[in-house]
């Protein structure tokens, strides 16, 4: 049987958030902004004869919030997260150094060409 964990899931890659989750988050922010706007308009109506400067401030807020909410909702997707701080680079490969240039070579025996017979071999 498979054990189901109810623990928190951690994102370990640099992948973006899914499109469905992104749209859901935008809709949530828009609905919250429109809820605040509704409260501001209702406060304007209630406070108009009681506290006029506060009512004017809530009216201005109620008029500005639709524009702000649309800009926030259309603000594009999230930025690609950077690599984790614990990123470890792979081992570096050593660089080959150039051989001697004075014409002397190390005593490395030459290999015969492919398909060529070795000089000391008997072909009889």
JOWORA-V209459 format. One record per residue. N is the residue number from 1. D_CENTER is the distance of its C-alpha to the mean C-alpha in Angstrom with 1 decimal. Layout:
n: [N & N]
d_center: [D_CENTER & D_CENTER]
This chain:
n: [1 & 2 & 3 & 4 & 5 & 6 & 7 & 8 & 9 & 10 & 11 & 12 & 13 & 14 & 15 & 16 & 17 & 18 & 19 & 20 & 21 & 22 & 23 & 24 & 25 & 26 & 27 & 28 & 29 & 30 & 31 & 32 & 33 & 34 & 35 & 36 & 37 & 38 & 39 & 40 & 41 & 42 & 43 & 44 & 45 & 46 & 47 & 48 & 49 & 50 & 51 & 52 & 53 & 54 & 55 & 56 & 57 & 58 & 59 & 60 & 61 & 62 & 63 & 64 & 65 & 66 & 67 & 68 & 69 & 70 & 71 & 72 & 73 & 74 & 75 & 76 & 77 & 78 & 79 & 80 & 81 & 82 & 83 & 84 & 85 & 86 & 87 & 88 & 89 & 90 & 91 & 92 & 93 & 94 & 95 & 96 & 97 & 98 & 99 & 100 & 101 & 102 & 103 & 104 & 105 & 106 & 107 & 108 & 109 & 110 & 111 & 112 & 113 & 114 & 115 & 116 & 117 & 118 & 119 & 120 & 121 & 122 & 123 & 124]
d_center: [35.3 & 31.6 & 30.6 & 28.1 & 26.2 & 25.6 & 23.3 & 19.8 & 16.9 & 14.1 & 10.7 & 10.8 & 8.2 & 4.6 & 5.5 & 5.3 & 8.4 & 11.6 & 13.6 & 16.5 & 14.8 & 13.4 & 17.0 & 18.6 & 16.9 & 18.0 & 21.4 & 21.7 & 21.1 & 23.6 & 26.2 & 26.0 & 26.6 & 29.5 & 30.9 & 31.1 & 32.7 & 35.3 & 36.2 & 36.6 & 38.9 & 40.9 & 41.3 & 42.5 & 45.2 & 46.3 & 46.3 & 47.9 & 51.4 & 50.6 & 48.1 & 47.7 & 45.3 & 42.8 & 43.3 & 42.6 & 39.4 & 38.2 & 39.3 & 37.2 & 34.2 & 35.0 & 35.2 & 32.0 & 29.7 & 29.6 & 28.2 & 25.7 & 24.6 & 24.2 & 22.1 & 19.8 & 19.7 & 18.9 & 16.3 & 13.7 & 10.5 & 7.8 & 5.7 & 2.3 & 2.8 & 5.6 & 7.8 & 10.2 & 13.3 & 15.5 & 14.4 & 17.8 & 18.7 & 21.3 & 24.9 & 26.1 & 28.9 & 32.2 & 33.5 & 36.9 & 39.6 & 42.2 & 45.6 & 48.8 & 50.1 & 53.8 & 54.7 & 55.1 & 52.9 & 52.5 & 54.9 & 52.7 & 54.9 & 54.4 & 53.5 & 55.5 & 53.9 & 52.7 & 55.8 & 58.2 & 60.8 & 61.0 & 64.1 & 65.8 & 65.5 & 68.5 & 68.4 & 71.7]
